Amino acid sequence: MIKDGWYCCPHCGKKLFKVGTDPHAKNCYFKCKGCKKVIALNFEQ
Ligand SMILES: [Zn+2]
């Protein structure tokens, strides 16, 4: 989920990284530092 320009973990709400800093980061996976869950990133609008 995106909140205040940050991509946040949908499970615990922890801010992960700023949206738009890496336009290539889509359709990849990111492990949350907060809850350790793996999140599927998808920035395609
Ligand atoms: Zn999390």
mmCIF file of the protein (N, C-alpha, C, O) and its ligand, coordinates in Angstrom:
data_MODEL
# 
_entry.id   MODEL 
# 
loop_
_entity.id 
_entity.type 
_entity.pdbx_number_of_molecules 
1 polymer     1 
2 non-polymer 1 
# 
_entity_poly.entity_id                      1 
_entity_poly.type                           'polypeptide(L)' 
_entity_poly.nstd_linkage                   no 
_entity_poly.nstd_monomer                   no 
_entity_poly.pdbx_seq_one_letter_code       MIKDGWYCCPHCGKKLFKVGTDPHAKNCYFKCKGCKKVIALNFEQ 
_entity_poly.pdbx_seq_one_letter_code_can   MIKDGWYCCPHCGKKLFKVGTDPHAKNCYFKCKGCKKVIALNFEQ 
_entity_poly.pdbx_strand_id                 A 
# 
loop_
_entity_poly_seq.entity_id 
_entity_poly_seq.num 
_entity_poly_seq.mon_id 
_entity_poly_seq.hetero 
1 1  MET n 
1 2  ILE n 
1 3  LYS n 
1 4  ASP n 
1 5  GLY n 
1 6  TRP n 
1 7  TYR n 
1 8  CYS n 
1 9  CYS n 
1 10 PRO n 
1 11 HIS n 
1 12 CYS n 
1 13 GLY n 
1 14 LYS n 
1 15 LYS n 
1 16 LEU n 
1 17 PHE n 
1 18 LYS n 
1 19 VAL n 
1 20 GLY n 
1 21 THR n 
1 22 ASP n 
1 23 PRO n 
1 24 HIS n 
1 25 ALA n 
1 26 LYS n 
1 27 ASN n 
1 28 CYS n 
1 29 TYR n 
1 30 PHE n 
1 31 LYS n 
1 32 CYS n 
1 33 LYS n 
1 34 GLY n 
1 35 CYS n 
1 36 LYS n 
1 37 LYS n 
1 38 VAL n 
1 39 ILE n 
1 40 ALA n 
1 41 LEU n 
1 42 ASN n 
1 43 PHE n 
1 44 GLU n 
1 45 GLN n 
# 
loop_
_struct_asym.id 
_struct_asym.entity_id 
A 1 
B 2 
# 
loop_
_chem_comp.id 
_chem_comp.type 
_chem_comp.mon_nstd_flag 
ALA 'L-peptide linking' y 
ASN 'L-peptide linking' y 
ASP 'L-peptide linking' y 
CYS 'L-peptide linking' y 
GLN 'L-peptide linking' y 
GLU 'L-peptide linking' y 
GLY 'peptide linking'   y 
HIS 'L-peptide linking' y 
ILE 'L-peptide linking' y 
LEU 'L-peptide linking' y 
LYS 'L-peptide linking' y 
MET 'L-peptide linking' y 
PHE 'L-peptide linking' y 
PRO 'L-peptide linking' y 
THR 'L-peptide linking' y 
TRP 'L-peptide linking' y 
TYR 'L-peptide linking' y 
VAL 'L-peptide linking' y 
ZN  non-polymer         . 
# 
_pdbx_entity_nonpoly.entity_id   2 
_pdbx_entity_nonpoly.name        ? 
_pdbx_entity_nonpoly.comp_id     ZN 
# 
_pdbx_nonpoly_scheme.asym_id         B 
_pdbx_nonpoly_scheme.entity_id       2 
_pdbx_nonpoly_scheme.mon_id          ZN 
_pdbx_nonpoly_scheme.ndb_seq_num     1 
_pdbx_nonpoly_scheme.pdb_seq_num     101 
_pdbx_nonpoly_scheme.auth_seq_num    101 
_pdbx_nonpoly_scheme.pdb_mon_id      ZN 
_pdbx_nonpoly_scheme.auth_mon_id     ZN 
_pdbx_nonpoly_scheme.pdb_strand_id   A 
_pdbx_nonpoly_scheme.pdb_ins_code    . 
# 
loop_
_atom_site.group_PDB 
_atom_site.id 
_atom_site.type_symbol 
_atom_site.label_atom_id 
_atom_site.label_alt_id 
_atom_site.label_comp_id 
_atom_site.label_asym_id 
_atom_site.label_entity_id 
_atom_site.label_seq_id 
_atom_site.pdbx_PDB_ins_code 
_atom_site.Cartn_x 
_atom_site.Cartn_y 
_atom_site.Cartn_z 
_atom_site.occupancy 
_atom_site.B_iso_or_equiv 
_atom_site.pdbx_formal_charge 
_atom_site.auth_seq_id 
_atom_site.auth_comp_id 
_atom_site.auth_asym_id 
_atom_site.auth_atom_id 
_atom_site.pdbx_PDB_model_num 
ATOM   1   N  N  . MET A 1 1  ? 0.841  -1.192  0.000   1.00 0.00 ? 1   MET A N  1 
ATOM   2   C  CA . MET A 1 1  ? 0.000  0.000   0.000   1.00 0.00 ? 1   MET A CA 1 
ATOM   3   C  C  . MET A 1 1  ? 0.876  1.242   0.000   1.00 0.00 ? 1   MET A C  1 
ATOM   4   O  O  . MET A 1 1  ? 1.997  1.208   0.507   1.00 0.00 ? 1   MET A O  1 
ATOM   5   N  N  . ILE A 1 2  ? 0.383  2.324   -0.557  1.00 0.00 ? 2   ILE A N  1 
ATOM   6   C  CA . ILE A 1 2  ? 1.152  3.558   -0.651  1.00 0.00 ? 2   ILE A CA 1 
ATOM   7   C  C  . ILE A 1 2  ? 0.528  4.608   0.256   1.00 0.00 ? 2   ILE A C  1 
ATOM   8   O  O  . ILE A 1 2  ? -0.675 4.864   0.205   1.00 0.00 ? 2   ILE A O  1 
ATOM   9   N  N  . LYS A 1 3  ? 1.375  5.210   1.087   1.00 0.00 ? 3   LYS A N  1 
ATOM   10  C  CA . LYS A 1 3  ? 0.882  6.185   2.044   1.00 0.00 ? 3   LYS A CA 1 
ATOM   11  C  C  . LYS A 1 3  ? 1.887  7.332   2.148   1.00 0.00 ? 3   LYS A C  1 
ATOM   12  O  O  . LYS A 1 3  ? 3.067  7.109   2.419   1.00 0.00 ? 3   LYS A O  1 
ATOM   13  N  N  . ASP A 1 4  ? 1.412  8.559   1.932   1.00 0.00 ? 4   ASP A N  1 
ATOM   14  C  CA . ASP A 1 4  ? 2.260  9.750   2.026   1.00 0.00 ? 4   ASP A CA 1 
ATOM   15  C  C  . ASP A 1 4  ? 3.516  9.658   1.157   1.00 0.00 ? 4   ASP A C  1 
ATOM   16  O  O  . ASP A 1 4  ? 4.581  10.141  1.541   1.00 0.00 ? 4   ASP A O  1 
ATOM   17  N  N  . GLY A 1 5  ? 3.382  9.034   -0.021  1.00 0.00 ? 5   GLY A N  1 
ATOM   18  C  CA . GLY A 1 5  ? 4.526  8.927   -0.916  1.00 0.00 ? 5   GLY A CA 1 
ATOM   19  C  C  . GLY A 1 5  ? 5.474  7.802   -0.569  1.00 0.00 ? 5   GLY A C  1 
ATOM   20  O  O  . GLY A 1 5  ? 6.532  7.675   -1.185  1.00 0.00 ? 5   GLY A O  1 
ATOM   21  N  N  . TRP A 1 6  ? 5.121  6.994   0.390   1.00 0.00 ? 6   TRP A N  1 
ATOM   22  C  CA . TRP A 1 6  ? 5.960  5.850   0.774   1.00 0.00 ? 6   TRP A CA 1 
ATOM   23  C  C  . TRP A 1 6  ? 5.218  4.560   0.490   1.00 0.00 ? 6   TRP A C  1 
ATOM   24  O  O  . TRP A 1 6  ? 3.999  4.475   0.635   1.00 0.00 ? 6   TRP A O  1 
ATOM   25  N  N  . TYR A 1 7  ? 5.966  3.578   0.092   1.00 0.00 ? 7   TYR A N  1 
ATOM   26  C  CA . TYR A 1 7  ? 5.381  2.268   -0.046  1.00 0.00 ? 7   TYR A CA 1 
ATOM   27  C  C  . TYR A 1 7  ? 5.473  1.593   1.316   1.00 0.00 ? 7   TYR A C  1 
ATOM   28  O  O  . TYR A 1 7  ? 6.564  1.417   1.858   1.00 0.00 ? 7   TYR A O  1 
ATOM   29  N  N  . CYS A 1 8  ? 4.326  1.220   1.863   1.00 0.00 ? 8   CYS A N  1 
ATOM   30  C  CA . CYS A 1 8  ? 4.294  0.647   3.206   1.00 0.00 ? 8   CYS A CA 1 
ATOM   31  C  C  . CYS A 1 8  ? 3.890  -0.817  3.169   1.00 0.00 ? 8   CYS A C  1 
ATOM   32  O  O  . CYS A 1 8  ? 3.175  -1.265  2.272   1.00 0.00 ? 8   CYS A O  1 
ATOM   33  N  N  . CYS A 1 9  ? 4.358  -1.537  4.152   1.00 0.00 ? 9   CYS A N  1 
ATOM   34  C  CA . CYS A 1 9  ? 4.018  -2.947  4.280   1.00 0.00 ? 9   CYS A CA 1 
ATOM   35  C  C  . CYS A 1 9  ? 2.512  -3.084  4.517   1.00 0.00 ? 9   CYS A C  1 
ATOM   36  O  O  . CYS A 1 9  ? 1.970  -2.451  5.423   1.00 0.00 ? 9   CYS A O  1 
ATOM   37  N  N  . PRO A 1 10 ? 1.837  -3.903  3.712   1.00 0.00 ? 10  PRO A N  1 
ATOM   38  C  CA . PRO A 1 10 ? 0.392  -4.070  3.900   1.00 0.00 ? 10  PRO A CA 1 
ATOM   39  C  C  . PRO A 1 10 ? 0.044  -4.871  5.152   1.00 0.00 ? 10  PRO A C  1 
ATOM   40  O  O  . PRO A 1 10 ? -1.115 -4.918  5.564   1.00 0.00 ? 10  PRO A O  1 
ATOM   41  N  N  . HIS A 1 11 ? 1.040  -5.492  5.744   1.00 0.00 ? 11  HIS A N  1 
ATOM   42  C  CA . HIS A 1 11 ? 0.787  -6.327  6.917   1.00 0.00 ? 11  HIS A CA 1 
ATOM   43  C  C  . HIS A 1 11 ? 0.957  -5.542  8.216   1.00 0.00 ? 11  HIS A C  1 
ATOM   44  O  O  . HIS A 1 11 ? 0.099  -5.600  9.096   1.00 0.00 ? 11  HIS A O  1 
ATOM   45  N  N  . CYS A 1 12 ? 2.068  -4.806  8.336   1.00 0.00 ? 12  CYS A N  1 
ATOM   46  C  CA . CYS A 1 12 ? 2.342  -4.103  9.588   1.00 0.00 ? 12  CYS A CA 1 
ATOM   47  C  C  . CYS A 1 12 ? 2.358  -2.585  9.428   1.00 0.00 ? 12  CYS A C  1 
ATOM   48  O  O  . CYS A 1 12 ? 2.407  -1.859  10.421  1.00 0.00 ? 12  CYS A O  1 
ATOM   49  N  N  . GLY A 1 13 ? 2.317  -2.096  8.178   1.00 0.00 ? 13  GLY A N  1 
ATOM   50  C  CA . GLY A 1 13 ? 2.258  -0.663  7.949   1.00 0.00 ? 13  GLY A CA 1 
ATOM   51  C  C  . GLY A 1 13 ? 3.596  0.054   8.009   1.00 0.00 ? 13  GLY A C  1 
ATOM   52  O  O  . GLY A 1 13 ? 3.635  1.282   7.932   1.00 0.00 ? 13  GLY A O  1 
ATOM   53  N  N  . LYS A 1 14 ? 4.689  -0.678  8.145   1.00 0.00 ? 14  LYS A N  1 
ATOM   54  C  CA . LYS A 1 14 ? 6.007  -0.075  8.226   1.00 0.00 ? 14  LYS A CA 1 
ATOM   55  C  C  . LYS A 1 14 ? 6.385  0.545   6.887   1.00 0.00 ? 14  LYS A C  1 
ATOM   56  O  O  . LYS A 1 14 ? 6.151  -0.046  5.833   1.00 0.00 ? 14  LYS A O  1 
ATOM   57  N  N  . LYS A 1 15 ? 6.976  1.752   6.935   1.00 0.00 ? 15  LYS A N  1 
ATOM   58  C  CA . LYS A 1 15 ? 7.443  2.391   5.709   1.00 0.00 ? 15  LYS A CA 1 
ATOM   59  C  C  . LYS A 1 15 ? 8.647  1.622   5.173   1.00 0.00 ? 15  LYS A C  1 
ATOM   60  O  O  . LYS A 1 15 ? 9.596  1.356   5.910   1.00 0.00 ? 15  LYS A O  1 
ATOM   61  N  N  . LEU A 1 16 ? 8.608  1.273   3.914   1.00 0.00 ? 16  LEU A N  1 
ATOM   62  C  CA . LEU A 1 16 ? 9.696  0.479   3.335   1.00 0.00 ? 16  LEU A CA 1 
ATOM   63  C  C  . LEU A 1 16 ? 10.646 1.342   2.511   1.00 0.00 ? 16  LEU A C  1 
ATOM   64  O  O  . LEU A 1 16 ? 11.856 1.332   2.738   1.00 0.00 ? 16  LEU A O  1 
ATOM   65  N  N  . PHE A 1 17 ? 10.103 2.083   1.561   1.00 0.00 ? 17  PHE A N  1 
ATOM   66  C  CA . PHE A 1 17 ? 10.943 2.984   0.764   1.00 0.00 ? 17  PHE A CA 1 
ATOM   67  C  C  . PHE A 1 17 ? 10.052 3.968   0.045   1.00 0.00 ? 17  PHE A C  1 
ATOM   68  O  O  . PHE A 1 17 ? 8.846  3.757   -0.088  1.00 0.00 ? 17  PHE A O  1 
ATOM   69  N  N  . LYS A 1 18 ? 10.661 5.057   -0.422  1.00 0.00 ? 18  LYS A N  1 
ATOM   70  C  CA . LYS A 1 18 ? 9.892  6.093   -1.099  1.00 0.00 ? 18  LYS A CA 1 
ATOM   71  C  C  . LYS A 1 18 ? 9.431  5.624   -2.471  1.00 0.00 ? 18  LYS A C  1 
ATOM   72  O  O  . LYS A 1 18 ? 10.189 5.018   -3.228  1.00 0.00 ? 18  LYS A O  1 
ATOM   73  N  N  . VAL A 1 19 ? 8.204  5.909   -2.765  1.00 0.00 ? 19  VAL A N  1 
ATOM   74  C  CA . VAL A 1 19 ? 7.668  5.572   -4.077  1.00 0.00 ? 19  VAL A CA 1 
ATOM   75  C  C  . VAL A 1 19 ? 8.319  6.470   -5.120  1.00 0.00 ? 19  VAL A C  1 
ATOM   76  O  O  . VAL A 1 19 ? 8.442  7.678   -4.921  1.00 0.00 ? 19  VAL A O  1 
ATOM   77  N  N  . GLY A 1 20 ? 8.732  5.874   -6.227  1.00 0.00 ? 20  GLY A N  1 
ATOM   78  C  CA . GLY A 1 20 ? 9.285  6.659   -7.314  1.00 0.00 ? 20  GLY A CA 1 
ATOM   79  C  C  . GLY A 1 20 ? 10.793 6.775   -7.293  1.00 0.00 ? 20  GLY A C  1 
ATOM   80  O  O  . GLY A 1 20 ? 11.376 7.327   -8.227  1.00 0.00 ? 20  GLY A O  1 
ATOM   81  N  N  . THR A 1 21 ? 11.449 6.268   -6.249  1.00 0.00 ? 21  THR A N  1 
ATOM   82  C  CA . THR A 1 21 ? 12.902 6.357   -6.205  1.00 0.00 ? 21  THR A CA 1 
ATOM   83  C  C  . THR A 1 21 ? 13.533 5.371   -7.170  1.00 0.00 ? 21  THR A C  1 
ATOM   84  O  O  . THR A 1 21 ? 14.624 5.617   -7.684  1.00 0.00 ? 21  THR A O  1 
ATOM   85  N  N  . ASP A 1 22 ? 12.864 4.263   -7.419  1.00 0.00 ? 22  ASP A N  1 
ATOM   86  C  CA . ASP A 1 22 ? 13.386 3.274   -8.355  1.00 0.00 ? 22  ASP A CA 1 
ATOM   87  C  C  . ASP A 1 22 ? 12.282 2.848   -9.315  1.00 0.00 ? 22  ASP A C  1 
ATOM   88  O  O  . ASP A 1 22 ? 11.465 1.985   -8.994  1.00 0.00 ? 22  ASP A O  1 
ATOM   89  N  N  . PRO A 1 23 ? 12.267 3.460   -10.488 1.00 0.00 ? 23  PRO A N  1 
ATOM   90  C  CA . PRO A 1 23 ? 11.194 3.151   -11.441 1.00 0.00 ? 23  PRO A CA 1 
ATOM   91  C  C  . PRO A 1 23 ? 11.257 1.730   -11.974 1.00 0.00 ? 23  PRO A C  1 
ATOM   92  O  O  . PRO A 1 23 ? 10.307 1.255   -12.596 1.00 0.00 ? 23  PRO A O  1 
ATOM   93  N  N  . HIS A 1 24 ? 12.378 1.044   -11.732 1.00 0.00 ? 24  HIS A N  1 
ATOM   94  C  CA . HIS A 1 24 ? 12.511 -0.317  -12.250 1.00 0.00 ? 24  HIS A CA 1 
ATOM   95  C  C  . HIS A 1 24 ? 12.000 -1.356  -11.251 1.00 0.00 ? 24  HIS A C  1 
ATOM   96  O  O  . HIS A 1 24 ? 11.873 -2.538  -11.572 1.00 0.00 ? 24  HIS A O  1 
ATOM   97  N  N  . ALA A 1 25 ? 11.713 -0.894  -10.040 1.00 0.00 ? 25  ALA A N  1 
ATOM   98  C  CA . ALA A 1 25 ? 11.292 -1.839  -9.011  1.00 0.00 ? 25  ALA A CA 1 
ATOM   99  C  C  . ALA A 1 25 ? 9.814  -2.165  -9.141  1.00 0.00 ? 25  ALA A C  1 
ATOM   100 O  O  . ALA A 1 25 ? 8.978  -1.660  -8.391  1.00 0.00 ? 25  ALA A O  1 
ATOM   101 N  N  . LYS A 1 26 ? 9.524  -2.986  -10.073 1.00 0.00 ? 26  LYS A N  1 
ATOM   102 C  CA . LYS A 1 26 ? 8.141  -3.442  -10.164 1.00 0.00 ? 26  LYS A CA 1 
ATOM   103 C  C  . LYS A 1 26 ? 8.116  -4.926  -10.509 1.00 0.00 ? 26  LYS A C  1 
ATOM   104 O  O  . LYS A 1 26 ? 9.023  -5.467  -11.142 1.00 0.00 ? 26  LYS A O  1 
ATOM   105 N  N  . ASN A 1 27 ? 7.058  -5.541  -10.072 1.00 0.00 ? 27  ASN A N  1 
ATOM   106 C  CA . ASN A 1 27 ? 6.917  -6.980  -10.238 1.00 0.00 ? 27  ASN A CA 1 
ATOM   107 C  C  . ASN A 1 27 ? 8.090  -7.729  -9.620  1.00 0.00 ? 27  ASN A C  1 
ATOM   108 O  O  . ASN A 1 27 ? 8.595  -8.692  -10.196 1.00 0.00 ? 27  ASN A O  1 
ATOM   109 N  N  . CYS A 1 28 ? 8.517  -7.283  -8.452  1.00 0.00 ? 28  CYS A N  1 
ATOM   110 C  CA . CYS A 1 28 ? 9.564  -7.984  -7.742  1.00 0.00 ? 28  CYS A CA 1 
ATOM   111 C  C  . CYS A 1 28 ? 9.114  -8.196  -6.294  1.00 0.00 ? 28  CYS A C  1 
ATOM   112 O  O  . CYS A 1 28 ? 8.004  -7.823  -5.915  1.00 0.00 ? 28  CYS A O  1 
ATOM   113 N  N  . TYR A 1 29 ? 9.978  -8.789  -5.509  1.00 0.00 ? 29  TYR A N  1 
ATOM   114 C  CA . TYR A 1 29 ? 9.598  -9.114  -4.145  1.00 0.00 ? 29  TYR A CA 1 
ATOM   115 C  C  . TYR A 1 29 ? 10.498 -8.410  -3.151  1.00 0.00 ? 29  TYR A C  1 
ATOM   116 O  O  . TYR A 1 29 ? 11.684 -8.201  -3.404  1.00 0.00 ? 29  TYR A O  1 
ATOM   117 N  N  . PHE A 1 30 ? 9.920  -8.047  -2.021  1.00 0.00 ? 30  PHE A N  1 
ATOM   118 C  CA . PHE A 1 30 ? 10.657 -7.318  -1.002  1.00 0.00 ? 30  PHE A CA 1 
ATOM   119 C  C  . PHE A 1 30 ? 10.280 -7.899  0.351   1.00 0.00 ? 30  PHE A C  1 
ATOM   120 O  O  . PHE A 1 30 ? 9.107  -8.133  0.642   1.00 0.00 ? 30  PHE A O  1 
ATOM   121 N  N  . LYS A 1 31 ? 11.296 -8.128  1.171   1.00 0.00 ? 31  LYS A N  1 
ATOM   122 C  CA . LYS A 1 31 ? 11.025 -8.673  2.488   1.00 0.00 ? 31  LYS A CA 1 
ATOM   123 C  C  . LYS A 1 31 ? 10.944 -7.544  3.500   1.00 0.00 ? 31  LYS A C  1 
ATOM   124 O  O  . LYS A 1 31 ? 11.883 -6.760  3.642   1.00 0.00 ? 31  LYS A O  1 
ATOM   125 N  N  . CYS A 1 32 ? 9.829  -7.464  4.197   1.00 0.00 ? 32  CYS A N  1 
ATOM   126 C  CA . CYS A 1 32 ? 9.616  -6.405  5.175   1.00 0.00 ? 32  CYS A CA 1 
ATOM   127 C  C  . CYS A 1 32 ? 10.578 -6.573  6.343   1.00 0.00 ? 32  CYS A C  1 
ATOM   128 O  O  . CYS A 1 32 ? 10.747 -7.668  6.880   1.00 0.00 ? 32  CYS A O  1 
ATOM   129 N  N  . LYS A 1 33 ? 11.210 -5.453  6.727   1.00 0.00 ? 33  LYS A N  1 
ATOM   130 C  CA . LYS A 1 33 ? 12.142 -5.499  7.855   1.00 0.00 ? 33  LYS A CA 1 
ATOM   131 C  C  . LYS A 1 33 ? 11.397 -5.571  9.184   1.00 0.00 ? 33  LYS A C  1 
ATOM   132 O  O  . LYS A 1 33 ? 11.960 -5.954  10.210  1.00 0.00 ? 33  LYS A O  1 
ATOM   133 N  N  . GLY A 1 34 ? 10.134 -5.199  9.145   1.00 0.00 ? 34  GLY A N  1 
ATOM   134 C  CA . GLY A 1 34 ? 9.357  -5.182  10.379  1.00 0.00 ? 34  GLY A CA 1 
ATOM   135 C  C  . GLY A 1 34 ? 8.776  -6.534  10.739  1.00 0.00 ? 34  GLY A C  1 
ATOM   136 O  O  . GLY A 1 34 ? 9.027  -7.055  11.826  1.00 0.00 ? 34  GLY A O  1 
ATOM   137 N  N  . CYS A 1 35 ? 7.993  -7.110  9.821   1.00 0.00 ? 35  CYS A N  1 
ATOM   138 C  CA . CYS A 1 35 ? 7.287  -8.348  10.138  1.00 0.00 ? 35  CYS A CA 1 
ATOM   139 C  C  . CYS A 1 35 ? 7.850  -9.550  9.398   1.00 0.00 ? 35  CYS A C  1 
ATOM   140 O  O  . CYS A 1 35 ? 7.379  -10.670 9.594   1.00 0.00 ? 35  CYS A O  1 
ATOM   141 N  N  . LYS A 1 36 ? 8.859  -9.334  8.544   1.00 0.00 ? 36  LYS A N  1 
ATOM   142 C  CA . LYS A 1 36 ? 9.551  -10.413 7.828   1.00 0.00 ? 36  LYS A CA 1 
ATOM   143 C  C  . LYS A 1 36 ? 8.705  -11.095 6.761   1.00 0.00 ? 36  LYS A C  1 
ATOM   144 O  O  . LYS A 1 36 ? 9.080  -12.140 6.229   1.00 0.00 ? 36  LYS A O  1 
ATOM   145 N  N  . LYS A 1 37 ? 7.572  -10.498 6.459   1.00 0.00 ? 37  LYS A N  1 
ATOM   146 C  CA . LYS A 1 37 ? 6.751  -11.098 5.412   1.00 0.00 ? 37  LYS A CA 1 
ATOM   147 C  C  . LYS A 1 37 ? 7.250  -10.647 4.056   1.00 0.00 ? 37  LYS A C  1 
ATOM   148 O  O  . LYS A 1 37 ? 7.765  -9.540  3.903   1.00 0.00 ? 37  LYS A O  1 
ATOM   149 N  N  . VAL A 1 38 ? 7.091  -11.515 3.076   1.00 0.00 ? 38  VAL A N  1 
ATOM   150 C  CA . VAL A 1 38 ? 7.506  -11.182 1.720   1.00 0.00 ? 38  VAL A CA 1 
ATOM   151 C  C  . VAL A 1 38 ? 6.329  -10.541 0.997   1.00 0.00 ? 38  VAL A C  1 
ATOM   152 O  O  . VAL A 1 38 ? 5.225  -11.083 0.946   1.00 0.00 ? 38  VAL A O  1 
ATOM   153 N  N  . ILE A 1 39 ? 6.608  -9.366  0.441   1.00 0.00 ? 39  ILE A N  1 
ATOM   154 C  CA . ILE A 1 39 ? 5.571  -8.577  -0.219  1.00 0.00 ? 39  ILE A CA 1 
ATOM   155 C  C  . ILE A 1 39 ? 5.846  -8.565  -1.714  1.00 0.00 ? 39  ILE A C  1 
ATOM   156 O  O  . ILE A 1 39 ? 6.978  -8.329  -2.136  1.00 0.00 ? 39  ILE A O  1 
ATOM   157 N  N  . ALA A 1 40 ? 4.838  -8.813  -2.503  1.00 0.00 ? 40  ALA A N  1 
ATOM   158 C  CA . ALA A 1 40 ? 4.958  -8.713  -3.955  1.00 0.00 ? 40  ALA A CA 1 
ATOM   159 C  C  . ALA A 1 40 ? 4.721  -7.273  -4.347  1.00 0.00 ? 40  ALA A C  1 
ATOM   160 O  O  . ALA A 1 40 ? 3.641  -6.727  -4.124  1.00 0.00 ? 40  ALA A O  1 
ATOM   161 N  N  . LEU A 1 41 ? 5.749  -6.650  -4.939  1.00 0.00 ? 41  LEU A N  1 
ATOM   162 C  CA . LEU A 1 41 ? 5.625  -5.255  -5.343  1.00 0.00 ? 41  LEU A CA 1 
ATOM   163 C  C  . LEU A 1 41 ? 5.071  -5.174  -6.756  1.00 0.00 ? 41  LEU A C  1 
ATOM   164 O  O  . LEU A 1 41 ? 5.488  -5.917  -7.645  1.00 0.00 ? 41  LEU A O  1 
ATOM   165 N  N  . ASN A 1 42 ? 4.150  -4.286  -6.947  1.00 0.00 ? 42  ASN A N  1 
ATOM   166 C  CA . ASN A 1 42 ? 3.593  -4.097  -8.270  1.00 0.00 ? 42  ASN A CA 1 
ATOM   167 C  C  . ASN A 1 42 ? 3.198  -2.635  -8.419  1.00 0.00 ? 42  ASN A C  1 
ATOM   168 O  O  . ASN A 1 42 ? 2.164  -2.204  -7.908  1.00 0.00 ? 42  ASN A O  1 
ATOM   169 N  N  . PHE A 1 43 ? 4.043  -1.871  -9.131  1.00 0.00 ? 43  PHE A N  1 
ATOM   170 C  CA . PHE A 1 43 ? 3.790  -0.442  -9.280  1.00 0.00 ? 43  PHE A CA 1 
ATOM   171 C  C  . PHE A 1 43 ? 3.054  -0.110  -10.559 1.00 0.00 ? 43  PHE A C  1 
ATOM   172 O  O  . PHE A 1 43 ? 2.854  1.063   -10.873 1.00 0.00 ? 43  PHE A O  1 
ATOM   173 N  N  . GLU A 1 44 ? 2.648  -1.123  -11.299 1.00 0.00 ? 44  GLU A N  1 
ATOM   174 C  CA . GLU A 1 44 ? 1.935  -0.833  -12.541 1.00 0.00 ? 44  GLU A CA 1 
ATOM   175 C  C  . GLU A 1 44 ? 0.593  -0.217  -12.216 1.00 0.00 ? 44  GLU A C  1 
ATOM   176 O  O  . GLU A 1 44 ? -0.175 -0.747  -11.414 1.00 0.00 ? 44  GLU A O  1 
ATOM   177 N  N  . GLN A 1 45 ? 0.326  0.893   -12.842 1.00 0.00 ? 45  GLN A N  1 
ATOM   178 C  CA . GLN A 1 45 ? -0.941 1.595   -12.571 1.00 0.00 ? 45  GLN A CA 1 
ATOM   179 C  C  . GLN A 1 45 ? -2.023 1.114   -13.512 1.00 0.00 ? 45  GLN A C  1 
ATOM   180 O  O  . GLN A 1 45 ? -3.158 1.585   -13.439 1.00 0.00 ? 45  GLN A O  1 
HETATM 181 ZN ZN . ZN  B 2 .  ? 5.624  -5.643  7.597   1.00 0.00 2 101 ZN  A ZN 1 
# 
